Amino acid sequence: MTGETAIKELQRSRNSTDVRVPSEYARQQLIERRETMKKYELPQLPYGYSALEPHYSARLLELHHRKHHAAYVTGANATLEKLAAAREQRNFEAINQLQKNLAFHVSGHVLHSLFWLNMSPKGGGQPAGQLTTAIQESFGSFDALKSQLTEAALNVQGSGWGAVAWEPVGQRLVVEQVYDHQGNIGNGTVPLLVLDMWEHAYYLQYQNVKGDWVTAFWKVVNWEDVAQRFQKVRTLDLALYAV
Ligand code: MN
């Protein structure tokens, strides 16, 4: 297609009132965009599979990372492809399922990527510095936060996560109980510390004793990582108020 034809096609496409049928030019643009779209990738762990033992067994960690997390990465990429194809064809028949899948898989990828970094063989103990102050302001004490997150995690109905997130409008830390990977969270909050309570996260090692898994998790929490995340997001401004 020459430049002039392309411009005419673009104008025709812009003037068209029928959004259901993309012009050939618009379709080509969409396809090119799809081909250059960034793909999600399974991140490497910052430690070996046996590094968190005995709290998190090597077999469980490897399975969780290489199979479960990988499936969310594959699912996220596949869903983006399907959405791109739907836009090219202006066929949004499956839109509800696709949007749900996008949230599910992308959130699964994000939460697992964060979860691995939230743990460390040198973890455990308590946070230090400004994060400690923020925890005291938001929850009263570290022990109060620990109790709330523990209870939130243990009592998730179905599959889900416990999380500590920064809520930028109220400028406070909050505990969230995440259903699946994406439900029941406050929009605009940023997760800083997450605890996977899906059965695949603990069953192989802890069977049905979820409390033992949560106790083990506290021994590997990488507070340095959480503190660095807190420093990065504490100035986040959603610009919801007029100055
Ligand atoms: Mn998981």
Residues whose N, C-alpha, C, O or C-beta is under 5 A from the ligand:
A	BS01	MN	H68 D196 W198 A201
